[in-house]
Amino acid sequence: MITTPALLLRFEALGVLVATILLYQTTHGSWLLFAVLFLAPDLFMLGYLANVRAGAALYNFAHTLLTPCTLLAVGFVVSDRVLQHISLIWIAHIEFDRVLGYGLKYPTFFKDTHLQHL
């Protein structure tokens, strides 16, 4: 297992997913909000209606940890629980995708990802 990067990345994502859910629970997040927003980042796939390059760019924007982690940090600095919860839901979505093997998209074809060719 240690020499299988794809498997290591999935276990790593599972660890972050579990930690994110525990943090969400600890901060008393609404599970209804979690259920409603969990798949929201996938709306960025609508960029593929324009073309593959735009679709990949929008999908990757919504599926990298940079934006939700930045929002999470801001949420903690300004003590905004709603921002914290939205960020945690977003991170959980990204990590759930990684556990399933979905990665960032290349601008060549929807199924070309940084983790595998689906």
C-alpha positions in Angstrom: 0.0 0.0 0.0 2.8 2.5 0.8 4.0 2.2 -2.8 0.6 2.8 -4.3 0.2 6.6 -4.6 -3.4 6.5 -5.8 -4.4 4.4 -2.8 -2.4 6.6 -0.4 -4.2 9.7 -1.8 -7.6 8.1 -1.2 -6.7 7.2 2.4 -5.4 10.7 2.9 -8.6 12.2 1.6 -10.6 9.9 3.9 -8.7 11.2 6.9 -9.3 14.8 5.9 -13.0 14.0 5.2 -13.5 12.4 8.7 -11.6 15.3 10.4 -13.8 17.8 8.5 -17.0 16.1 9.5 -15.9 15.9 13.1 -15.0 19.6 13.1 -18.4 20.4 11.6 -20.1 18.5 14.4 -17.9 20.1 17.0 -18.9 23.6 15.7 -22.5 22.6 15.9 -23.2 22.8 12.2 -26.7 22.1 10.8 -26.9 18.7 9.2 -29.7 20.0 7.0 -27.4 22.7 5.7 -24.8 20.0 5.2 -27.2 17.9 3.1 -28.4 20.8 1.1 -24.9 22.2 0.2 -22.8 19.0 0.0 -23.2 18.6 -3.8 -23.2 22.4 -4.5 -19.6 22.5 -5.8 -20.6 20.1 -8.6 -22.7 22.9 -10.1 -19.4 24.2 -11.4 -19.5 21.4 -13.9 -22.0 23.5 -15.8 -18.9 25.2 -17.3 -18.6 22.2 -19.6 -21.7 23.5 -21.4 -19.5 26.3 -22.8 -16.4 24.1 -23.6 -14.0 21.7 -22.1 -11.4 24.4 -21.1 -14.0 26.5 -19.3 -15.5 23.5 -17.7 -12.2 22.2 -16.4 -11.2 25.7 -15.1 -14.5 26.2 -13.2 -14.6 22.6 -11.9 -11.0 22.9 -10.7 -11.7 26.2 -9.0 -14.5 24.6 -7.0 -12.5 21.4 -6.3 -9.2 22.7 -5.0 -8.8 23.3 -1.3 -7.4 26.8 -1.6 -10.7 28.7 -1.7 -12.6 26.8 1.0 -9.6 26.7 3.3 -9.1 30.5 2.9 -12.8 31.0 3.6 -12.5 28.8 6.7 -9.6 30.8 8.0 -11.5 34.0 7.5 -14.5 32.5 9.2 -12.5 31.7 12.2 -10.8 35.1 12.3 -14.1 37.0 12.2 -16.0 34.4 14.2 -18.5 33.7 11.5 -20.0 30.3 12.1 -22.0 30.3 8.8 -18.8 30.9 6.8 -17.0 28.2 8.8 -19.8 25.7 8.2 -20.1 26.4 4.4 -16.3 26.0 4.1 -16.3 22.7 6.0 -19.1 21.4 3.8 -17.1 22.4 0.7 -13.9 20.8 2.0 -15.9 17.6 2.9 -17.3 17.5 -0.7 -13.8 17.8 -2.2 -12.4 15.1 0.0 -15.4 12.8 -0.7 -14.7 13.2 -4.4 -11.0 12.3 -3.8 -12.0 9.2 -1.8 -14.0 8.1 -4.8 -11.1 8.7 -7.1 -12.4 11.9 -8.8 -9.6 14.4 -9.3 -8.9 17.8 -10.8 -9.7 17.9 -14.5 -7.4 18.4 -17.4 -8.7 20.7 -20.2 -8.6 17.8 -22.7 -11.6 15.6 -21.7 -13.9 15.5 -18.7 -12.7 12.0 -17.6 -9.0 13.0 -17.7 -8.1 13.8 -14.0 -5.0 14.2 -12.0 -5.7 10.9 -10.2 -6.8 8.7 -13.1 -8.5 8.4 -16.4 -12.1 7.6 -15.5 
